[in-house]
């Protein structure tokens, strides 16, 4: 996720929310409160907000919590009367809006990037192709709590806020999937079957590129998996984090080079991608109990 969490202009939101259907947003900060990253946007209206009739669409998933009653909500030409504390979902590219102008409605719209939602769906149900019901559901305490925690992180940017936002977003999506009906059945045959193949692809890539600074972001993109889900999946398959696995791989490569005696220890440290001779020596000794020179002498 992007690191710029702040109160933003409406222009910043449009990649997730589409055109905001309000007629009195000359001073947006007085009408709505909005925070966003590259993957998630939260838009909260207040009593000064006028929402125009008409419809629009966007490529993100939208989850709406109604703080007040919202009459004449439209999704794909169907009209819904949303009561206070209602929760409902809008899928990507669904036409939605209001049949009449509404003034002073209290809404909290959580827009989440399509890829992020599909990643969580794949994690839980084994398929990214999730389509939510548009019916009305009752928002529960957990979803409210998680949404408030996410908003606090977006507002105040305390230490570790990027990590917190990433994981809170995933918790919110998982909770929404439990509380809003959708098309994916949670049955054993629906669980992911390609994890082992994906992790093998990553390990092969590590073996080919261990001399460079391979990052978790790079590895997760290789198999089109969310970074934190990738780390969990990798550890469940190998019993090591990607960083630990890569470090052990480098040490094993170094052992073979020390045994062959074709390179100096400094050359080996550089070939294996360590930042310095001293870093290589300390890491090698921590892993094997011997310094590289001691290891070579014992061969």
Rosetta silent file (secondary structure, phi, psi, omega in degrees, C-alpha in Angstrom):
SEQUENCE: XXXXXXXXXXXXXXXXXXXXXXXXXXXXXXXXXXXXXXXXXXXXXXXXXXXXXXXXXXXXXXXXXXXXXXXXXXXXXXXXXXXXXXXXXXXXXXXXXXXXXXXXXXXXXXXXXXXXXXXXXXXXXXXXXXXXXXXXXXXXXXXXXXXXXXXXXXXXXXXXXXXXXXXXXXXXXXXXXXXXXXXXXXXXXXXXXXXXXXXXXXXXXXXXXXXXXXXXXXXXXXXXXXXXXXXXXXXXXXXXXXXXXXXXXXXXXXXXXXXXXXXXXXXXXXXXXXXXXXXXXXXXXXXXXXXXXXXXXXX
SCORE:     score description
SCORE:     0.000 S_00000001
   1 L     0.000  153.037  177.694    0.000    0.000    0.000 S_00000001
   2 L   -67.142  156.973 -175.133    1.056    3.571   -0.524 S_00000001
   3 L   -96.251    0.489 -175.171    2.533    5.445    2.422 S_00000001
   4 L   -95.897   91.954 -179.139    0.655    8.738    1.972 S_00000001
   5 L  -105.210  116.936 -175.045   -2.260    8.571    4.416 S_00000001
   6 E  -167.925  166.869  169.560   -3.968   11.928    4.838 S_00000001
   7 E   -68.867  127.267 -169.809   -7.049   14.044    4.371 S_00000001
   8 L  -128.463  165.115  174.060   -7.055   14.516    0.622 S_00000001
   9 L   -73.599  161.699 -177.868   -8.764   16.376   -2.189 S_00000001
  10 H   -63.845  -27.281  179.509  -11.462   14.595   -4.136 S_00000001
  11 H   -57.990  -35.192 -177.594   -9.159   14.276   -7.130 S_00000001
  12 H   -67.703  -24.586 -175.008   -7.053   11.801   -5.162 S_00000001
  13 H   -84.741  -20.284 -164.842  -10.070    9.523   -4.604 S_00000001
  14 H   -63.388  -23.978  179.522  -11.321    9.137   -8.133 S_00000001
  15 H   -68.893  -19.482  176.746   -9.141    6.140   -9.029 S_00000001
  16 H  -107.752  -40.159 -170.097  -11.088    4.147   -6.411 S_00000001
  17 H   -98.211  -13.257 -171.337  -14.426    5.904   -5.991 S_00000001
  18 L    71.782 -169.062  179.209  -15.174    7.288   -9.418 S_00000001
  19 L   -66.083  128.337 -179.013  -16.909   10.678   -9.641 S_00000001
  20 L   -80.915  118.518 -171.935  -18.285   11.662   -6.225 S_00000001
  21 L   -83.115   67.103  179.691  -22.015   12.484   -6.723 S_00000001
  22 E  -127.362  146.505 -174.515  -22.299   15.560   -4.486 S_00000001
  23 L  -106.063    1.028 -178.837  -23.459   19.054   -5.402 S_00000001
  24 L  -133.797   53.711 -175.103  -21.924   21.116   -2.592 S_00000001
  25 L  -112.115   28.575  176.202  -18.285   20.087   -2.502 S_00000001
  26 L   -58.248  -39.986  173.059  -16.597   23.390   -3.284 S_00000001
  27 L  -114.556   87.816 -171.484  -14.992   23.034    0.137 S_00000001
  28 H   -59.076  -32.091 -175.692  -14.719   19.257    0.390 S_00000001
  29 H   -66.606  -24.187  178.517  -13.286   19.271    3.921 S_00000001
  30 H   -85.101  -19.068 -173.410  -16.509   20.751    5.303 S_00000001
  31 H  -100.868  -40.326  179.256  -18.751   18.286    3.490 S_00000001
  32 E  -137.122  161.195  171.858  -16.939   14.975    3.719 S_00000001
  33 E  -114.861  127.932 -175.663  -14.014   13.436    5.507 S_00000001
  34 E  -142.502  136.472  179.004  -11.850   11.286    3.259 S_00000001
  35 E  -134.778  143.356  179.617   -8.633    9.348    3.662 S_00000001
  36 E  -153.272  158.310  168.117   -6.965    7.070    1.162 S_00000001
  37 L  -120.984 -167.860  176.969   -3.974    4.974    0.176 S_00000001
  38 L   -69.213  -21.786 -171.298   -3.368    3.381   -3.202 S_00000001
  39 L  -113.843  -16.239 -174.703   -5.613    0.454   -2.235 S_00000001
  40 E  -145.562  141.423  175.427   -8.290    1.759    0.106 S_00000001
  41 E  -135.448  137.264  176.418  -10.349    4.919    0.512 S_00000001
  42 E  -117.467  124.466  179.247  -12.756    5.824    3.302 S_00000001
  43 E  -122.289  119.780 -179.489  -15.323    8.549    2.630 S_00000001
  44 E  -116.957  125.970  179.414  -17.569    9.693    5.481 S_00000001
  45 E   -91.788  168.586  176.593  -20.414   12.158    4.908 S_00000001
  46 L  -139.714 -172.852 -174.019  -21.985   14.515    7.438 S_00000001
  47 L   -66.583  -12.681  178.124  -25.121   16.630    7.869 S_00000001
  48 L   -89.868   -3.570 -173.850  -23.733   19.209    5.412 S_00000001
  49 L   -84.643  129.692  172.175  -23.469   16.682    2.594 S_00000001
  50 E  -109.625  116.236  178.627  -25.897   16.803   -0.322 S_00000001
  51 E  -100.425  125.844 -175.154  -25.847   13.635   -2.423 S_00000001
  52 L   -80.540  153.884  172.963  -27.360   14.065   -5.875 S_00000001
  53 L   -71.505  161.316 -175.859  -29.708   11.644   -7.553 S_00000001
  54 E   117.607  174.863 -177.077  -28.261    9.621  -10.389 S_00000001
  55 E  -129.124  162.188  175.087  -25.813    6.756  -10.679 S_00000001
  56 E  -151.548  179.738  178.393  -22.124    6.154  -11.255 S_00000001
  57 L  -151.355  165.005  178.733  -19.688    3.207  -11.199 S_00000001
  58 L  -157.214  169.022 -174.472  -16.067    2.417  -10.403 S_00000001
  59 L   -90.800   -1.149  177.833  -13.649   -0.501  -10.535 S_00000001
  60 L   -92.449  162.931  166.762  -13.290   -0.882   -6.759 S_00000001
  61 E   -81.542  140.391  177.114  -15.478   -2.806   -4.338 S_00000001
  62 E  -123.552  132.125  177.131  -17.521   -0.479   -2.138 S_00000001
  63 E  -121.094  122.554 -172.088  -18.899   -1.377    1.292 S_00000001
  64 E  -112.731  130.503  172.554  -21.323    1.127    2.798 S_00000001
  65 E  -108.558  123.439 -177.210  -22.267    1.543    6.461 S_00000001
  66 E   -93.858  114.125  176.184  -25.403    3.644    6.951 S_00000001
  67 L   -83.385  -19.655  174.117  -25.295    5.856   10.045 S_00000001
  68 L  -133.162  169.855  176.420  -28.758    7.208    9.108 S_00000001
  69 L   -66.484  138.361  178.117  -31.596    5.867    6.986 S_00000001
  70 E  -125.083  100.750  179.985  -30.883    6.143    3.254 S_00000001
  71 E   -80.808  155.361  171.240  -34.027    5.886    1.112 S_00000001
  72 E    60.195   38.216  172.736  -34.085    5.149   -2.605 S_00000001
  73 E   -76.030  134.736 -174.390  -30.600    3.670   -2.943 S_00000001
  74 E  -115.907  133.162  168.818  -30.179    2.260   -6.451 S_00000001
  75 E  -136.814  121.652 -178.778  -27.999   -0.614   -7.678 S_00000001
  76 L    48.690   49.739  175.445  -28.431   -1.878  -11.241 S_00000001
  77 L    70.035    3.308  175.989  -31.866   -0.215  -11.539 S_00000001
  78 E  -100.862  135.227 -176.344  -33.160   -1.875   -8.347 S_00000001
  79 E  -100.257  134.173  179.674  -34.227    0.451   -5.506 S_00000001
  80 E  -124.204  143.408  171.902  -33.434   -0.324   -1.860 S_00000001
  81 E  -103.145  105.107 -175.612  -34.502    1.460    1.331 S_00000001
  82 E   -90.214  118.286  179.280  -31.441    1.199    3.562 S_00000001
  83 L   -78.072  171.438  173.929  -32.220    1.561    7.300 S_00000001
  84 L   -59.235  142.652 -178.247  -29.876    2.943    9.948 S_00000001
  85 L    68.703   17.644  174.952  -26.994    0.525   10.710 S_00000001
  86 E   -76.732  150.545  174.535  -27.430   -1.142    7.336 S_00000001
  87 E  -127.962  131.982  175.236  -24.426   -2.646    5.588 S_00000001
  88 E  -149.318  162.190 -175.489  -24.358   -3.331    1.882 S_00000001
  89 E  -118.441  149.619  171.959  -21.874   -3.999   -0.899 S_00000001
  90 E  -125.281  127.011 -178.785  -21.389   -2.709   -4.425 S_00000001
  91 L   -84.066  160.422  178.477  -19.312   -4.802   -6.829 S_00000001
  92 L   -54.062  135.653  176.215  -16.857   -3.359   -9.364 S_00000001
  93 L    68.055   11.865  172.879  -18.521   -1.657  -12.344 S_00000001
  94 L   -79.760  132.804  177.992  -22.032   -1.966  -10.865 S_00000001
  95 L   -73.760  125.271 -176.472  -24.154    1.097  -11.611 S_00000001
  96 E  -153.002  159.695  179.968  -25.296    2.568   -8.283 S_00000001
  97 E   164.563 -140.274 -177.855  -26.449    5.786   -6.616 S_00000001
  98 E  -129.610  146.330  177.578  -29.707    7.397   -5.493 S_00000001
  99 L   -82.633  -20.398  179.325  -33.116    7.762   -7.098 S_00000001
 100 L  -135.681  160.500  174.019  -33.687   11.097   -5.298 S_00000001
 101 L   -68.081  141.193 -179.922  -31.511   13.888   -3.894 S_00000001
 102 E  -130.156  130.974  178.180  -30.614   13.289   -0.260 S_00000001
 103 E  -111.572  135.706  171.942  -29.380   15.910    2.216 S_00000001
 104 L    70.075   29.057  177.544  -27.521   15.235    5.428 S_00000001
 105 L   -84.778  137.098  178.528  -27.268   11.432    5.230 S_00000001
 106 L   -92.534  108.470 -179.039  -24.635    9.822    7.394 S_00000001
 107 E  -129.330  147.484  169.431  -22.704    7.293    5.330 S_00000001
 108 E  -123.914  110.892  179.074  -19.325    5.651    5.590 S_00000001
 109 E  -102.879  122.495  178.448  -18.164    4.262    2.264 S_00000001
 110 E  -106.692  109.777  179.336  -15.148    1.953    2.299 S_00000001
 111 E   -99.351  127.713 -177.792  -13.707    1.551   -1.193 S_00000001
 112 E  -127.445  132.757 -179.457  -11.182   -1.249   -1.629 S_00000001
 113 L   -51.133  138.295 -176.641   -9.105   -1.977   -4.695 S_00000001
 114 H   -54.680  -45.724 -176.708  -10.419   -4.948   -6.710 S_00000001
 115 H   -62.994  -35.860  179.587   -7.104   -6.835   -6.577 S_00000001
 116 H   -66.588  -45.297  178.317   -6.903   -6.550   -2.791 S_00000001
 117 H   -63.650  -43.729 -178.449  -10.404   -7.978   -2.273 S_00000001
 118 H   -65.203  -32.107  177.280   -9.783  -10.745   -4.797 S_00000001
 119 H   -64.192  -43.146  178.560   -6.525  -11.634   -3.034 S_00000001
 120 H   -68.459  -39.027  177.905   -8.357  -12.153    0.278 S_00000001
 121 H   -60.144  -41.416  179.014  -11.116  -14.114   -1.478 S_00000001
 122 H   -65.103  -39.363  178.555   -8.498  -16.418   -2.952 S_00000001
 123 H   -61.759  -42.434 -173.602   -6.907  -16.866    0.468 S_00000001
 124 H   -87.684  -41.808 -170.714  -10.201  -17.828    2.123 S_00000001
 125 H  -113.360   -7.842  179.086  -12.198  -19.519   -0.647 S_00000001
 126 L    82.930    6.577  177.667   -9.654  -20.569   -3.247 S_00000001
 127 L  -144.767  136.997  177.341  -11.116  -18.312   -5.931 S_00000001
 128 L   -84.663   -7.728 -169.898  -10.685  -14.583   -6.585 S_00000001
 129 L   -86.922   68.772 -176.315  -13.964  -14.326   -8.485 S_00000001
 130 L   -96.972  135.142  176.036  -16.157  -13.014   -5.673 S_00000001
 131 L  -128.783  120.650 -176.822  -19.455  -11.247   -6.299 S_00000001
 132 E   -86.948  149.918  170.065  -21.322   -9.830   -3.302 S_00000001
 133 L   -67.368  148.808  176.274  -25.068   -9.651   -2.843 S_00000001
 134 L   -94.269    3.643 -178.360  -26.499   -6.128   -2.973 S_00000001
 135 L   -68.067  169.579 -178.814  -29.070   -6.876   -0.288 S_00000001
 136 L   -87.724  132.431  175.691  -29.140   -5.124    3.086 S_00000001
 137 E  -127.296  161.285 -178.446  -27.275   -6.667    6.023 S_00000001
 138 E   -92.136  126.837  179.101  -26.836   -5.424    9.575 S_00000001
 139 L   -70.359  133.993 -178.797  -23.431   -4.047   10.412 S_00000001
 140 L  -100.614  173.426 -175.608  -21.982   -5.778   13.456 S_00000001
 141 H   -61.535  -40.217 -176.297  -19.746   -4.532   16.248 S_00000001
 142 H   -62.553  -43.713 -179.291  -16.590   -6.160   14.856 S_00000001
 143 H   -65.417  -42.846  177.021  -16.848   -4.447   11.485 S_00000001
 144 H   -59.649  -44.675 -178.957  -17.513   -1.068   13.116 S_00000001
 145 H   -62.762  -47.365 -179.121  -14.559   -1.538   15.446 S_00000001
 146 H   -63.815  -41.268  178.813  -12.187   -2.576   12.661 S_00000001
 147 H   -62.887  -41.074  178.447  -13.346    0.303   10.423 S_00000001
 148 H   -66.295  -40.037  177.799  -12.780    2.798   13.258 S_00000001
 149 H   -63.753  -41.436  178.068   -9.325    1.364   13.972 S_00000001
 150 H   -62.215  -44.000  179.836   -8.435    1.621   10.296 S_00000001
 151 H   -62.940  -39.005  177.893   -9.624    5.224   10.177 S_00000001
 152 H   -62.619  -41.589  179.130   -7.548    6.058   13.260 S_00000001
 153 H   -64.978  -40.835  179.420   -4.447    4.591   11.612 S_00000001
 154 H   -65.773  -35.170 -178.310   -5.096    6.561    8.430 S_00000001
 155 H   -73.174  -48.242 -164.311   -5.590    9.776   10.409 S_00000001
 156 H  -104.823  -11.076  171.988   -2.740    9.719   12.877 S_00000001
 157 L    47.554   53.773  176.627    0.036    7.733   11.173 S_00000001
 158 L   -73.662  172.355 -179.538    1.582    6.300   14.318 S_00000001
 159 L   -54.825  131.748  179.120    4.671    4.085   14.197 S_00000001
 160 L    80.269   16.278 -174.174    3.964    1.016   12.078 S_00000001
 161 H   -64.644  -31.341  179.097    0.830    2.501   10.505 S_00000001
 162 H   -63.314  -45.427  177.696    1.547    0.982    7.078 S_00000001
 163 H   -61.903  -44.282 -178.497    1.666   -2.516    8.561 S_00000001
 164 H   -64.031  -44.286 -179.967   -1.459   -1.860   10.628 S_00000001
 165 H   -61.822  -44.843 -179.959   -3.430   -0.485    7.666 S_00000001
 166 H   -57.042  -48.333 -175.260   -2.456   -3.451    5.485 S_00000001
 167 H   -77.439  -36.217  175.540   -3.567   -6.004    8.054 S_00000001
 168 H   -62.787  -39.245  178.250   -6.661   -4.126    9.246 S_00000001
 169 H   -60.236  -42.994  179.697   -7.819   -3.888    5.634 S_00000001
 170 H   -66.770  -39.658  176.884   -7.499   -7.647    5.269 S_00000001
 171 H   -63.200  -41.398  178.801   -9.368   -8.252    8.541 S_00000001
 172 H   -63.036  -46.160 -179.712  -12.152   -5.932    7.417 S_00000001
 173 H   -60.927  -44.576  178.137  -12.444   -7.670    4.054 S_00000001
 174 H   -60.639  -41.826  178.829  -12.555  -11.088    5.737 S_00000001
 175 H   -65.800  -39.652  177.785  -15.243   -9.895    8.163 S_00000001
 176 H   -63.367  -38.996  178.704  -17.292   -8.429    5.314 S_00000001
 177 H   -64.734  -29.543  177.489  -17.074  -11.739    3.470 S_00000001
 178 H   -78.409  -24.947 -171.990  -18.488  -13.461    6.544 S_00000001
 179 H  -107.449  -10.798  177.862  -21.327  -10.973    6.959 S_00000001
 180 L  -119.745  129.059 -179.770  -22.420  -10.259    3.372 S_00000001
 181 L   -62.207  145.701  177.804  -23.682  -13.048    1.146 S_00000001
 182 E  -151.321 -177.855 -170.928  -21.639  -13.795   -1.962 S_00000001
 183 L   -86.791   -9.336 -173.189  -21.205  -16.418   -4.645 S_00000001
 184 L   -93.828  119.125  177.502  -18.238  -18.386   -3.257 S_00000001
 185 L   -79.262  141.201  177.599  -19.041  -21.519   -1.228 S_00000001
 186 L   -95.299   83.509  178.944  -16.686  -22.366    1.601 S_00000001
 187 L  -122.300  154.876 -175.235  -16.225  -26.034    0.899 S_00000001
 188 H   -54.071  -38.848 -177.155  -13.035  -28.106    1.110 S_00000001
 189 H   -70.011   -9.579 -178.643  -12.746  -28.524   -2.671 S_00000001
 190 H   -87.987   -5.047 -175.118  -12.738  -24.757   -2.993 S_00000001
 191 L   -75.362  153.542 -176.215   -9.457  -24.327   -1.140 S_00000001
 192 L   -60.611  139.202  179.557   -6.333  -23.245   -3.042 S_00000001
 193 L  -116.653   -3.052 -173.515   -4.374  -26.044   -4.668 S_00000001
 194 L  -104.221   11.225 -176.289   -1.532  -24.139   -6.306 S_00000001
 195 H   -61.985  -44.807 -176.868    0.422  -22.915   -3.290 S_00000001
 196 H   -62.067  -41.428  178.783    3.171  -25.538   -3.553 S_00000001
 197 H   -64.301  -40.100  179.125    3.710  -24.793   -7.231 S_00000001
 198 H   -63.435  -44.953 -178.585    3.836  -21.049   -6.486 S_00000001
 199 H   -67.831  -36.140  175.767    6.383  -21.459   -3.689 S_00000001
 200 H   -61.264  -39.313  178.027    8.516  -23.745   -5.879 S_00000001
 201 H   -62.215  -40.250  178.625    8.539  -20.991   -8.498 S_00000001
 202 H   -66.582  -43.669 -179.100    9.752  -18.520   -5.860 S_00000001
 203 H   -63.979  -40.603  176.396   12.466  -20.888   -4.619 S_00000001
 204 H   -60.768  -40.433  179.035   13.684  -21.447   -8.191 S_00000001
 205 H   -65.201  -40.456  177.677   13.801  -17.669   -8.625 S_00000001
 206 H   -61.123  -42.259 -179.519   15.784  -17.301   -5.389 S_00000001
 207 H   -63.458  -31.583 -179.025   18.313  -19.873   -6.606 S_00000001
 208 H   -84.493  -21.586 -171.816   18.790  -17.939   -9.813 S_00000001
 209 H  -128.270   24.270 -176.158   18.950  -14.477   -8.203 S_00000001
 210 L   -66.357  -18.014 -178.826   20.457  -15.020   -4.732 S_00000001
 211 L   -76.797  -13.422 -178.780   23.356  -12.695   -5.587 S_00000001
 212 L  -104.726  173.449  178.910   21.011   -9.678   -5.752 S_00000001
 213 L   -84.589   84.200 -179.245   18.859   -7.976   -3.132 S_00000001
 214 L   -79.478  127.023 -178.118   15.659   -9.978   -3.627 S_00000001
 215 L  -105.801  160.672  176.446   12.741   -8.446   -1.702 S_00000001
 216 H   -62.631  -35.465  178.022    9.465   -9.926   -0.463 S_00000001
 217 H   -62.386  -44.228  178.838    7.621   -7.422   -2.631 S_00000001
 218 H   -62.482  -44.038 -177.828    9.474   -8.659   -5.706 S_00000001
 219 H   -68.148  -40.143 -179.501    8.831  -12.317   -4.831 S_00000001
 220 H   -67.323  -36.489  177.467    5.137  -11.811   -4.087 S_00000001
 221 H   -66.548  -31.475  179.685    4.642   -9.993   -7.396 S_00000001
 222 H   -57.315  -36.943 -179.070    6.307  -12.908   -9.171 S_00000001
 223 L  -111.944   16.249  175.515    3.376  -15.163   -8.230 S_00000001
 224 L    53.018   52.150 -178.862    0.764  -12.378   -8.117 S_00000001
 225 L  -127.848  142.375  174.825    0.115  -12.771   -4.402 S_00000001
 226 L   -55.047  140.455 -172.921   -0.398  -10.183   -1.687 S_00000001
 227 H   -57.390  -47.505 -176.413    2.914   -9.648    0.151 S_00000001
 228 H   -71.886  -33.809  174.993    1.747  -10.583    3.648 S_00000001
 229 H   -67.172  -38.340  177.356   -0.197  -13.602    2.403 S_00000001
 230 H   -59.821  -46.459 -179.140    2.915  -14.639    0.477 S_00000001
 231 H   -60.669  -43.928  179.242    5.078  -14.471    3.623 S_00000001
 232 H   -63.919  -43.968 -178.274    2.545  -16.578    5.583 S_00000001
 233 H   -65.733  -43.202  179.357    2.206  -19.097    2.756 S_00000001
 234 H   -60.039  -44.743 -178.542    5.956  -19.348    2.245 S_00000001
 235 H   -67.542  -36.106  179.194    6.560  -19.974    5.945 S_00000001
 236 H   -66.312  -29.541 -178.593    3.794  -22.598    6.134 S_00000001
 237 H   -86.365  -35.190 -172.673    5.433  -24.481    3.236 S_00000001
 238 H  -112.424  -11.582 -176.112    9.125  -24.114    4.180 S_00000001
 239 L    66.237   19.796  175.430    8.986  -23.371    7.949 S_00000001
 240 L  -139.805  152.262  171.071   11.120  -20.294    7.255 S_00000001
 241 L   -72.805  160.799  176.536   10.379  -16.716    6.300 S_00000001
 242 H   -55.226  -39.496  179.422   11.527  -15.732    2.782 S_00000001
 243 H   -63.176  -45.443  179.662   14.366  -13.719    4.341 S_00000001
 244 H   -62.833  -41.436 -178.690   15.527  -16.685    6.459 S_00000001
 245 H   -64.297  -44.570 -178.877   15.312  -19.026    3.483 S_00000001
 246 H   -64.815  -39.234  178.820   17.296  -16.669    1.250 S_00000001
 247 H   -63.989  -44.784  178.254   19.956  -16.190    3.935 S_00000001
 248 H   -63.477  -37.043  177.822   20.339  -19.954    4.386 S_00000001
 249 H   -62.385  -43.891  179.229   20.536  -20.336    0.616 S_00000001
 250 H   -62.264  -40.920  179.838   23.358  -17.806    0.439 S_00000001
 251 H   -64.788  -41.245  179.044   25.251  -19.606    3.208 S_00000001
 252 H   -64.815  -39.168  176.474   24.906  -22.953    1.413 S_00000001
 253 H   -63.884  -40.900 -179.908   26.189  -21.381   -1.807 S_00000001
 254 H   -64.033  -39.967  178.277   29.094  -19.876    0.150 S_00000001
 255 H   -58.044  -44.184 -179.531   29.969  -23.268    1.659 S_00000001
 256 H   -64.159  -39.033  179.659   30.296  -24.804   -1.808 S_00000001
 257 H   -69.610  -38.528  177.489   32.521  -21.947   -2.959 S_00000001
 258 H   -63.813  -37.833  179.630   34.692  -22.208    0.147 S_00000001
 259 H   -67.579  -39.277 -178.850   35.060  -25.912   -0.510 S_00000001
 260 H   -71.188  -26.061  177.595   36.015  -25.356   -4.157 S_00000001
 261 L    60.325   30.646  178.081   38.677  -22.788   -3.145 S_00000001
 262 L   -91.531  -14.615 -175.842   38.332  -20.916   -6.452 S_00000001
 263 L  -130.585  153.844  172.265   37.524  -17.570   -4.827 S_00000001
 264 L   -74.187  165.422 -179.917   38.796  -15.496   -1.932 S_00000001
 265 H   -64.323  -37.996  176.969   36.498  -14.986    1.029 S_00000001
 266 H   -62.474  -42.655  178.266   35.948  -11.359    0.011 S_00000001
 267 H   -63.085  -40.694  179.653   34.976  -12.478   -3.499 S_00000001
 268 H   -64.090  -40.569  179.783   32.582  -15.064   -2.088 S_00000001
 269 H   -62.146  -38.185  179.104   30.915  -12.459    0.116 S_00000001
 270 H   -72.111  -44.413 -179.465   30.340  -10.266   -2.933 S_00000001
 271 H   -60.816  -38.353 -177.181   29.163  -13.109   -5.177 S_00000001
 272 L   -84.081    1.730  171.785   26.649  -14.251   -2.542 S_00000001
 273 L    83.393   21.356  175.702   25.194  -10.781   -2.208 S_00000001
 274 L   -83.341  149.106 -173.120   26.367   -9.798    1.269 S_00000001
 275 L   -70.620  -24.291 -179.228   26.770   -6.082    1.896 S_00000001
 276 L  -160.604  164.992  176.021   30.323   -6.424    3.226 S_00000001
 277 H   -58.934  -43.752 -177.352   33.034   -8.900    4.164 S_00000001
 278 H   -66.069  -38.656  177.637   32.278   -8.359    7.862 S_00000001
 279 H   -63.834  -42.576  177.248   28.544   -8.947    7.379 S_00000001
 280 H   -61.030  -46.960 -177.266   29.286  -12.186    5.534 S_00000001
 281 H   -62.318  -46.225 -178.174   31.728  -13.342    8.223 S_00000001
 282 H   -67.262  -39.498  179.431   29.384  -12.619   11.145 S_00000001
 283 H   -67.950  -44.000 -179.952   26.383  -14.197    9.407 S_00000001
 284 H   -60.740  -43.918 -178.957   28.340  -17.269    8.360 S_00000001
 285 H   -67.310  -37.074  178.346   29.684  -17.786   11.885 S_00000001
 286 H   -63.798  -37.236 -177.307   26.213  -17.340   13.389 S_00000001
 287 H   -80.681  -34.196 -172.216   24.806  -19.976   11.037 S_00000001
 288 H  -113.708  -15.534 -176.246   27.653  -22.541   11.146 S_00000001
 289 L    86.341   -4.067  179.641   29.585  -21.840   14.340 S_00000001
 290 L  -129.157  151.892  171.521   32.744  -21.183   12.291 S_00000001
 291 L   -75.765  162.762  178.262   34.117  -18.190   10.436 S_00000001
 292 H   -56.673  -40.829 -179.673   34.526  -18.637    6.651 S_00000001
 293 H   -67.922  -39.461  176.731   38.298  -18.999    7.021 S_00000001
 294 H   -64.447  -40.779  178.827   37.895  -21.580    9.818 S_00000001
 295 H   -61.621  -42.726  179.995   35.339  -23.468    7.720 S_00000001
 296 H   -66.584  -37.755 -179.330   37.770  -23.538    4.756 S_00000001
 297 H   -67.984  -31.733 -178.151   40.638  -24.737    6.945 S_00000001
 298 H   -78.259   -9.395 -177.818   38.540  -27.619    8.348 S_00000001
 299 L   -73.147    0.000    0.000   37.777  -28.985    4.871 S_00000001
